Amino acid sequence: MHRMNHAIERLDSARVASAVEAANERGRPLYLIVLATKPCYIKLASLVHACVAHGVPFLLIDSGQHYDADLTGARRELGYEHLVAAAFGIRGSLIERAAQLAHGVAELSACLQASGLRMSAIPVISGDTSTAALFPQYWYFAHGIRSVHVEAGLRSLAPPGPEHWRALDDNIRAQRACQWLPVPDEPFPEGVDTRLASVVSGLLLAPVARNAEQLVREGYPAGCIERVGSLSSDAVKLAQAAPAGVSIFERHPQLADGRWLRVDLHRRENMTPQRVAAVLEGIARLSRDGFQVVLIKTNALMGALRQHGLTGLLADVQKRGVVVHELWPSYADVIAFLASPHCRAIYTDSGGLQEEAAVLGVPCMTCRFSTDRPETVLDVQANLLVPPLSATFVHRHVAALLSGDADAAWPGLADGARLYGHEVGAEIARRLAGYEPPDPLAGAQARYAKEAG
């Protein structure tokens, strides 16, 4: 690869030429599989490997939305880092990244045109990142070509309002019996990003039935929607099959003693002073009660503590017995810990971890007032919301759930492994191999014809 002085930071010209040649020779679209954040690096791994195995022409494009080594290591860990063809290296705020991404898309478009691509180039975007929202919009504006959206139809649902949580104070499990309502702006900005990603997509790949049904309710044609499962299912298996290195229990021997509650937060809505303080004080009280708690120092959490002048809270919870770890850089470590007898449960605001916990049959408590994986709460019942209403609320309900009958709190743990399917990457690759995309829009064709003339 060589470095460029433009929007594309790195470009593998040989890989681009080879992929373009394959698409032209086979008369098939060239798929642009777009990476953006840590969940993309993890979840798209099996799809990338399956496209190689099935001979699907593709280029792997990394927007660079996540760039810290601790967040991008899954590319190497899951065996496909060498396949990245172009990296944009976007940085800055949401607005700054949006502008840089537009320039990257324009430059990539010019690169493919110069490489002699005669077939359509179709972005394949995943999930609910700002890259997933904006890359297909920019590509659509440039070419009139619709994208493929993996993980389409994720929408947040929640029990109705804060007063509902106060009413549930005696039995938080009763949340499963009430009517859940849509929460369109949570999480921010992912709740809107996932909608924008689908607007200009021609093939919507939904993980579960709820997602597919939601897309139909929103007016998407049923013929454009296919239920395929979640790539999280594949990612767990890839991590478990990865070559053994220094294990999480060798790196942190203390974790091999007893059973632990793993806590991690990174969602923007949880980074307010009140919510951060509620969680940290709540888990400190759990530690005082004798529960073993390990808190992960995510970048977002540490940034919020510094921003709000609350770094003293972290030292306080450590003094009260909570074990605090730097971010675990290895995805295999996370999965190995979750799958071990030393993981009692997790308390998280991560959507991916809600899926992975369901796949592994691990009790999950979600630190949010809503979830975009409601199937884990309402369908297989392997998850429960425990929002950061107050330190007392967090402490009371997490302690009660951990102390009570796990089968009563999470009766669907044994069903979680079936929720998200198997060999999902291979299934998506097969569908891409046979996908007949709609023609580019006539207006875009006319514009390009005029420019070419």
N, C-alpha and C positions, 0 to 999 in steps of 0.2 A: 504494500500500500504506500501511497505517497501523500504528503500533506498539500492542501490547496489553500489559497488565500481568499476563498469565497465562502458561501454559505455551507457548502459541503466540506467538512473538516478532513475527511479521509475517503478515498475512493480506490477500490480495487478494479482497475480498468480491465484486467484479464477476466475477472469473474463476470463483470458486466457483459463483455463481448461474448463469453461462452453462453450465458443465459439468453442473451438476445438471439444468438444463433440457434439455440435449441428451440425457442419459441417460434422463430421464423420457419425452421425446417419442419416442425410438427404442425404448424398452422394452429397453434394453441395460444391462449393469452399468456402473458408474462405476469405472474403474481408478485406484487411488491409486499412482502411480509414485513410489517412495521413494528419494530420494538420501541418501547418508550420508558418503561419503569420496571422496577424489580419484579412485580407480578408478571409482566410480559416476558421477561427473561426466563422466568420459571415455567409459565404455562405454555408458551409457544414452542418450547423445546421439542416436544413430541411431534408437533405438526411439522416443524422444520425437518426432523429426521424422517418423517413419513413422506414428505414431498421428495426428498432425495431418493428414498426407496421406491417410490411410485413413478419416478421420472417426471414429476410435475415441474415445468420451468418456473423458476422463482429467483428473486433477488431479496436478500435480507438487508433491510434498511434500519439503522439505529438513529432515532431522533436525538438521542443524548439527553432526554429529559431527566433521567437519573444518570449520574456519572461517577459518584463515589465508588471506590473499589468494593466496599462492603455491600453496595446495592446492585452492582453489575456482575458479580462473580459467578452467578448461575450460568452465564453464557459459557464460561470455561468449564465449570463444574459439571454441566450437563452435556458437554461434548460438542458444541457447535460454534464456538467463538470464531473459529477460522473461516466460517461461512459468511460473516458479515461483509457485505459488498460496499456499503456506503454509510458514513456516520456524519450527522449534521453538527453535533456538539452544541446544541442550543443551551442558553443559560439565561438567568435573570428571573424577573417576575413573570406572572401569567401573561401579561400584556407583551412584555419583551420577548418571551418565548414564542408567542403567537406570530409576531412579526418575523422573527428569525426562521420559524418553520415555513412560512410562506416563501421566503427567499430560497430555502432549501428545496422545496417542492419545485419551484420554477427552475432551479439549476439542475435538479435530477431529470426533469422533463426534457430540458435541452440536451442533457447527456445521452438519454435514451434515443432521442431523435438523431443525434450525431452518430450513434452506434448502429443505425440502420434498422431499428425495430419497425417491423411492418404490422405486427399484431397489437391488439389492445394491451395496455399495461393496467392491471387492476389491483388497487391497494387491498390488502388484507389487514384489517386493524382489529385490535382486541380490547374489550373491556370498556373502561370509563375514564381514561386519561384525557388530558387536554390534547395530546397528540392524536388520540383516537377520534376526538371530536373535530379537530381542525384539518388534519391531513386529508381526509376524504372530501371535505368541503373545498379545499384548495385544488385538489385533483379534479374534482367535478367542474369547478370554474374554468380550469385550464383546458380540459379535454371533453367535458360532457360525458364522462364515464363514471358509472356507479361502482362503489366498493363492495367488499365482502366484510360483514361485521361479525366477528366471533364474540361470543358472550352477549348477544343482542337480547334486549328485553328485560335487563335487570332494572327493577324499580323498587324503591324503598316503601315499605309498609310499616305501620306502627299502631299499637293500641291508641285510642283517642285521647290525647291531651295529658298534661301533668296531673290533673285531678284524678285521672284513671290510675296512675301509679300510686297515689296516696290511698286510693280505695283498695288497691291490691296489697297493701302493706302487711296483711296477715297471711297472704298466700300468693306469692308472685307467680306460681305455676298457673294460676287462673288466667293469665294473659292469653293462653292458648284458646280459651273458650269465648273470648269477646270478638267483636267485629273489628278487624284491622282496616285502617284507612290509608290511602296513598299519601306520601309526603314527597312532593315533587322536587323540593330543593335540598334534600338531604341524601347522601352527604354532599357538602359543598366542596368543590364544584362538580364532583363526579356525577351527581344526580342529573345535571343538565348535560354534561359531557356525553353520557351514554345515549341520551336522546338524540343529540346532534350527530353522533356517529352513525346512527341508523337512518337519518333523514335522506342521505344521498347514497345509501347502500342498496344494491339490487339483490343481494343474497344475505338473509338474516339467519344466523346460526344460533339458535336458542339452546341454553343448557338443559332446561327442564320445562315441563308442560306449562307451569305458571308463566314463564317468560314468553312462550309462544302464544298463549292465550292473551297476554297483555298486549302484545304487538298487534294481534287481530283487533282487539278493542280499540286500539289507537288508529286503526284504519289501514294498516299495511296489508297488502294482498296476501292471502293465505299461501298462494303458490310461491311466494318469495321467502317463506319462513320454513326452516327445517330444524327439528329438534335433534341435537347431536350429543348431548351430555356436556360435561365440563372437563376441560383439559387439566384441571387440578387432579383428577383421578389418575391421569397418566403421569403427572409430575411427581406425585407421591411414589409411584412405582419406579420411576427413573432415579429418584433420590435414594431409594432403598437398594437399588442395584448398582449404584455408583461405587467405584473402587474405594475400599476402606482406607482411611487415613487416620490421623489422630482423632479419636472420637470425642464427642462433647463431654463424656464422663472422664476421659483422661485430661481434657483441658480444664474441666471444672469438677474435680473429684467430689466436691461436696454434694453435687446433684445425685451421686450414686447412693446416697444415704437417705432413705425415707421416700416420701411422696410429696411432690411439689405442685403448687399453683403457679403457673407461668402467666405473667401480666405484661402486656405491651399496649401502648397507645401511640397513634400517629395521626388520627383524623383531625382536620382543622377545627371542626366544631367542638372537639374535646380539649383544645389547647387554650381555653379561657382560664383565667385564674381560679374561678369558682370550681370548674370541673376538674382541673388538675389537682387542686387541693382536696377535693372530695375523694378522688381515687387514692391519692397518696396517703391521706389520713385513714381512709377506710382499710387499706391493705396493711397499714401499720397496726391497726387494732386487730386485724386477723393474725398477724405475727404474734402480738401480745397474747392472743388466745391459744397459741401453740401450733397454728398452721404454718407450714413451710412455704414461703413465698419468695419467688425470684422475679425481680422487675428488670425489664430490658430497657436500656437507655437508647431509645430511638432518637434519630436526629430531630424529629419534630418535637418530642418531649423536652429534650435538652434546650432546644431553641426557645420553647415557650417558658421554661423555667428561668432562663436568662432574661428574656424579654420582660417578664412580669416581676423580676426580682425575687424569685421563689427558690433559688438554688439551695437555700437553707433547708427546705422541705426534704430534699433528697438526703442530705446528711442526717436529718432527723429520723427518717424511716429506716436508714441503715442502723442507727443507734438502737432502734427499737426491734431489730432482728430481721428486717427484710434484706435479702441478699440482692445486691444490685450488680448487674452485668452490663458490659459494653455490648453493642449490637452483635449478635451472632452472625458472622459473615457467611457461614456455610448453610445453604438450604438443607443439605443432607443432615446437618446437626439438628436443625429444627425438627425435621421429620423423625430422626432417630430418637430424639427426646420424647416427642409426642407418642411414638409407638412403644415406648418403654414402660415398664411397670412403675417407673419413678415419676411419671406425669399423672398427677391426680385429676387435673382439669386445667383449662385455660380461661383467662379473662382478657378479652381483646376487643379492639374495634376494627380489626382487619377483616375484610370480606373474604380474602383468600384463605385465611386461617379458619374461618367458619366452615368453608368447604372442606379443607384438609382434615379438620377435626371430625367432620361427619364421615369422611372416607375411612378414617382410622378408628372410628368408634370411640372418640375421646370426648368426655363431657365438656361442653363449651358454654361460657357465659359471655354475652356480648355487651360491651360497655358503650351502649348507644340507646337513644330513645326510639330508634327505628332500625330496620335492617333491609339491605337489598338482597339478602338471602333468606326471605321469609319461609322458604321451603324447609330450612333446617329447624325452624321453630314449630311450624304448623303442620308440616307433612310427615317428616320422619321423627320429629320431636327429639332432636339431639342437641338442641341449643335453647337458651333462654336469654331474653334481654334483661340486663341489670343496669339501668342507666345511672349516670353519675349525678343523681338528684341531690345527694348530700353524703357526707362521710358516714353518717349513721345509716342511711339507706344502703349504701354499698356494703358496709360491714355486716349489717344485719342479714341481708339476703344472701350474700356470698357465703357467709358462715353457716346459715341454715341449709343451703343447698349442699355444701360440702359435708355437713354433719349428718344429713338425712339419708334416706334411701335413694341411691343413685338410679335405680330402676324406676322409681316413682318420678324423680325429677327429669330424667332423660330416658323415657321408655323406648325411644327409637334408635338407640345407639347401634344395635345390631343391624338395622336397616340402612344406615348411612352409606355403607359401602356400595349399595346398589343405586343410590340416588343419582349419581353423576355418570354412570356408565363405565365402559371399559374400552380401551384402545380408541379413544376419541380422536386423537391426532390422525390415526390411520383412516378413520371414517371420514374426517374432514378432507384429507388429501384425496380420497377416492371421489368425493363430491366435487372438489375443485378440478380433478382430472376430466370429469364429464360435464362440467358446467358450461352452459351456452349463454354467455352474457348478452344483454340487450345491446343493440348498436349504439355507438356514441350519438348524442343528441344532434339533430340536424343543425341547430344554431351554432354549436361549437364547431362542427365540420365546416360550415360556411365561413366562419371567422378564420379558421386556419387555412382554408383554401385561399381566402382573400390575402392573408398575410404571406402565404407562400408565393402568390402571384406578384 
